[in-house]
Amino acid sequence: SGFNSIGHMDTMLRGRHHIGHYKEGEEFLHNVFHVLFLLFSGKEKSNLSICWLQYEISKVVQCLQTKKKKKLKAQGRKSKKLAKNLLKAPDNRNHLSLWKLYAYLEWLLGNIDDARKVFDTALCTAGTGGLKSPQICSLSLLYAQLEVELLESLEGAVMSRAVHILTKLAESGPYVPYSGPVLSVNVLKARKTYEHALQDYLSKTPVSDQDRVSDADQLVNLVGCYALLQYLTVGIDAAVLIYAQTSEKLEASGPEKCENTGENFGIQNFPTALEAVTLLHTNLLRFHMKISVYPLNPLREALTEALKRYPSNQSLWRSYIHIQRKSHSTSKARRFFDGVTRSTNSLEPWLFAIQAEQMRKKLIENVQRADVGEIHSTIPETGLTNRIVALFEHAVQSENGTHCPLLWRMYLNFLV
């Protein structure tokens, strides 16, 4: 296609083929990891292991998206081999974050029972930290979220494995793998425990910056677990209420506040607790809409509010585009994109505005193309084309856009 890329570029579609991970790029990255491994030790080495495994997982996710079964099998074998080798290292044996990623990898590959075994083993060996331990909390939250995603409706959700995981976490005792539905009295106790733990965290004042990061992290896990428990045992409104109350508290507390520039205070690139809680909130609403009947408006409102505050959050933009495709009111979305691009220097709003228009163009072309053979090529859809070109022009004139190779390549690709 005239260019080669290290790693991969998701945005470029070449006919029917997704541009995958190139061999040269892969070799380069492998060499980088191998060289760095010799230079690091202790905690840094563990963090590097996490990065490496996350990269492997991203490749598995890409195979899943392109629905290539053969490639997925081969990639799965490679990634699992690496994960097992990383976990064999003496420093990593008790590293819960790595166990969590390995279990997630197994889950993505469709080996649900194996993944459950890994999760259970990790939780059994993790000790009795319960809600006090950020690692156990984070591991339990992911495990519960994955279990919830298997549910087809909320009927009988109280009996599910996710409720067992969340109540066990609140009990702070040794973890016992799932053997049957949780007793109602245990659910009530767990609910009380979460409520008190959340109150404690929200009224706590962190001492140092380091404390603030681990506290914010832990607070997000705690809110996620509590809201999920409420969602499964009471319903969506109870879960949304927790997110709303937490967000209110966090907005009121000073240093967490984030200005409209997309910059965060404190530690760079660490999403503020408020941003992470918003993300959990919108993801839960999206999931709920998938398994039951629920109005679109609460999700749309939550997303527009969040994006005004965090214009560079890609996950929120993806959700926004996803729900906009379902509604036929394009003018509202266009006005919103326009407003956000004026009020921020972030490049994400431009990129996603362009992507939304390109999706619309593709949709219209598909409709025009239906059952007419090759005649469609003589009636191009010029209105949208001009609109997309105008968006590209504005985007590359912005300060960040001028220096963004991805934006220029998307523009060239579109013109071709």
Helices and strands as residue ranges (DSSP letters): E 13-14, E 17-18, H 23-39, H 42-66, H 69-88, G 90-92, H 96-108, H 112-125, G 130-132, H 134-149, G 157-159, H 161-171, H 184-203, H 209-233, H 236-252, H 273-291, H 297-309, H 314-326, H 330-343, H 348-369, G 373-378, H 382-397, H 399-402, H 405-415
